[in-house]
């Protein structure tokens, strides 16, 4: 694209040259998805051996070049670096004159909206925040998973249609997130997805300790049904000893966890209290049963100091 020509983004040619700054797990997958839509990846940057291998796998024949050269070659640049690195990267690109007027600059951070791109905006770039609500593996399966994936979209009003069009071209579903709501939006996703991995991994460890040979096979149907029920019914899907008010069962759980996996006790108690609060608020947990249950949880928390290996709740 001629740098002296600054078309309205809605009048841009349908096919764009695409560059990737940061060949981590996200950038190559998005670029590969845009390639399927007819756009043309032309350059990527990556330093580590892992980044080089991932780029070769996901974007064959796309050269790895310095960051400034990525911006020189591309009409649309994907900034797919860690959140904490993004502000300094944008500032540096703007200060060195790497950003071209009329260039689409897209970051994929969930935390930030478009304010983090203001230095590039002052240099004439067109800022977009497109965050895929998906966990990435760094393999071609990620491109398939983008089909139907929601994207948290933040952009200036005049670029909203362009942002949504890019998401749709990648097979995603645009969801508009206001600039001021980006941190809350990202916290919600981390709470649901990142902590889920920790919970499942801990559950599998405990099942192995209990003698289960295939904890993944045991948990798969159970967790699949629980997730489906939760997405369909919300709090009405709550089941188990906390929602039923089975204080004795919860006390036994805490005692066993303290004995066999003391590092899990704090997490179990925190989730049990949150579950009890939600079950009470929605009328699932009877108030007369909640008193004993909350007493067990309080006693369990009182015994978590130190090594966490002392006796369970009385």
Secondary structure as GFF3:
##gff-version 3
##sequence-region A 1 314
A	DSSP	three_ten_helix	9	11	.	.	.	ID=ss1
A	DSSP	beta_strand	17	21	.	.	.	ID=ss2
A	DSSP	alpha_helix	25	36	.	.	.	ID=ss3
A	DSSP	beta_strand	40	45	.	.	.	ID=ss4
A	DSSP	alpha_helix	49	58	.	.	.	ID=ss5
A	DSSP	alpha_helix	67	73	.	.	.	ID=ss6
A	DSSP	beta_strand	76	79	.	.	.	ID=ss7
A	DSSP	alpha_helix	83	95	.	.	.	ID=ss8
A	DSSP	beta_strand	104	107	.	.	.	ID=ss9
A	DSSP	three_ten_helix	115	117	.	.	.	ID=ss10
A	DSSP	alpha_helix	118	122	.	.	.	ID=ss11
A	DSSP	beta_strand	126	132	.	.	.	ID=ss12
A	DSSP	alpha_helix	141	145	.	.	.	ID=ss13
A	DSSP	beta_strand	150	155	.	.	.	ID=ss14
A	DSSP	three_ten_helix	157	159	.	.	.	ID=ss15
A	DSSP	alpha_helix	160	169	.	.	.	ID=ss16
A	DSSP	beta_strand	173	176	.	.	.	ID=ss17
A	DSSP	three_ten_helix	179	181	.	.	.	ID=ss18
A	DSSP	alpha_helix	182	189	.	.	.	ID=ss19
A	DSSP	pi_helix	190	194	.	.	.	ID=ss20
A	DSSP	alpha_helix	195	209	.	.	.	ID=ss21
A	DSSP	alpha_helix	215	233	.	.	.	ID=ss22
A	DSSP	three_ten_helix	234	237	.	.	.	ID=ss23
A	DSSP	alpha_helix	241	244	.	.	.	ID=ss24
A	DSSP	alpha_helix	247	260	.	.	.	ID=ss25
A	DSSP	three_ten_helix	262	264	.	.	.	ID=ss26
A	DSSP	alpha_helix	265	281	.	.	.	ID=ss27
A	DSSP	alpha_helix	287	302	.	.	.	ID=ss28
###
